[in-house]
Amino acid sequence: MCGIVGYIGKNNRAGEVLLDGLKRLEYRGYDSAGMCVMDEDRQQTFKAIGKVSMLEKKIAKSCVESNIGIAHTRWATHGKPSIKNAHPHTSGKIHLVHNGIIENYQQLKQDLANKGHKFYSQTDSEVVAHLIDEYNKKYDFEDSVTHALTEVRGAYALVILHEDEPQKMIVVRNSSPLVIGVADSEFIVASDASAIIQHTSRVVYLDDGEIAVMTPDTYYVKTFSGKNKRKKEQILDWNDEQAKKEGYAHFMLKEIFEQPESVSDALRGRIIAKDGMAKLGGLTEVEKQLRTIERIVIVSCGTSYCAGLVGEYMLEEYAGIPTEVEYASEFRYRKPLVDKKTAVLAISQSGETADTLAAIREAKNKGALTLGIVNAVSSTIARETDAGVYNHAGPEIAVASTKAFTSQLSILVLLTVFLGRQRNMSLTMGKRILSELQRIPKKIDQIFEGEKDIKRIAKKYSKYDSMFYLGRKYNFPIAVEGALKIKEISYIHAEGYPSGEMKHGPIALIDKDFPSVVLAPKDSVYEKTISTIEEIKARSGKVVAIATVGSKDIENIANDVIYIPKTLEMLTPLLMVIPLQLLAYYAGVTKGYDVDQPRNLAKSVTVE
Ligand code: M6R
């Protein structure tokens, strides 16, 4: 899981485009960065450990003006972060950058070493450079790449250069994302469009098993077996501004505050108010099949998994369809019992999460109908599912997912209404849910009015090492999501737990140094939640309660209270999560951490 960029053109600006691209892709990994540029007479490679800014310092003004180059920002998989392991990797006159994992690299490495190749890094990626170089003894550049690929197993997006052919760049995709940006007299390739949109909105998505051979004037695409492919250009509607911070201190904060808009965008054009019905264009083709579905299995990871858990409560209660949620990483290795009557729904912001993709492929093999709720348009999961709904949340740059989550919840509500109305949901109920859903963006804005208080509370609790996040029913998944958020941003150990389970063991942990965030909306389980707070208080535990406006009684028992507006019980997760995102954000900021790029994490986990 890394970010890769390639440039070929006529404007002598390879260095600047590559560096800018790396900065935009840094969220994909930041263990090291590197770049290789060349002209007719020379080739220059620069590498640095850590963030792209370190590479930028190293390059300073020594980078040649060039029309071709490749660059890479790394999230280490094979070999620790070091200069030797930083990309680009080189063998002879071959230079390449790689995102993915070469599964059979050890065997290939051994074979190549027996032929006299010397390896400098511990990476799997370097092996590919040597393999191409080996074939280059017999074949030209292009054929060497094609031959090498027949031996490589695994996931890879590659951008490859040959010193003797500074007018040619070869790009390969197999199970790792890659996009080509098409501009006037130049092409930019990258792991995703955020490194391209500032140069052009015209893009071509390579599919698995495709190779693009590019010159400054043109390019063509063929399959690994040599068959020419005609690719359709798409126009991106993400502009450059959307990918910038717009004055916020961090992308995470910007994205938290974008939620009234991103929830509205998820709903736009998808509500038929008079019919109490959701209109989901992406499901039209499978509408009939959906009527016959008897079971739903949701597969996802991390925050998207938490969204799935909320979906389970909604779909069972309001659509009447038995639903299960599975960690995608587990689903792929179990023997999942799915069939034609099962819809397997993948939820993924990036649309590239390897575990979720593998789960969907497994479900497809078993004959299930596969569906997606995906943010990244034309991403692999979006393309491989039978049907699906896009989030339209715009690019989410911060590693911690925020706006994608509430967008996923919004679409799950729409899906619940859609499937519910196909079954037994009444017109009145459909109308009620949808009209209340449309009020959510304004209600999120109201929560932001309490930002100062949330910031103060976050500061106060950021000194603790461990915390509980407790919730019941619809808000149990939000407790899990809140705990995940504070773990990844502020490195506080947190457990998201069902409130009712507390007394079966974990309560032993409670003391004055182990606070709890208790999710206590005025819902059907409110009284029980109050009992949980009492139990914690009786053991000297501190409590931050998130309650519904008007629940004044809670102030007498909780140490701190944050209020959210009233809404339908099933929609409370959409509001409840907002203070939790802000708590995590401000706890991380208080502790001086890099909240946009927390340690050990990457935005899109495209490896197992
Ligand atoms: O792109 P996806 O939604 O498939 O990603 C799933 C998880 O990797 C992701 O939600 C991760 O847990 C985030 N860092 C959470 O903030």
Boltz pocket constraint, residues with backbone or C-beta under 6 A from the ligand:
constraints:
  - pocket:
      binder: B
      contacts: [[A, 301], [A, 302], [A, 303], [A, 304], [A, 305], [A, 347], [A, 348], [A, 349], [A, 350], [A, 351], [A, 352], [A, 353], [A, 356], [A, 399], [A, 400], [A, 401], [A, 402], [A, 488], [A, 601], [A, 602], [A, 603], [A, 604], [A, 605]]
      max_distance: 6.0
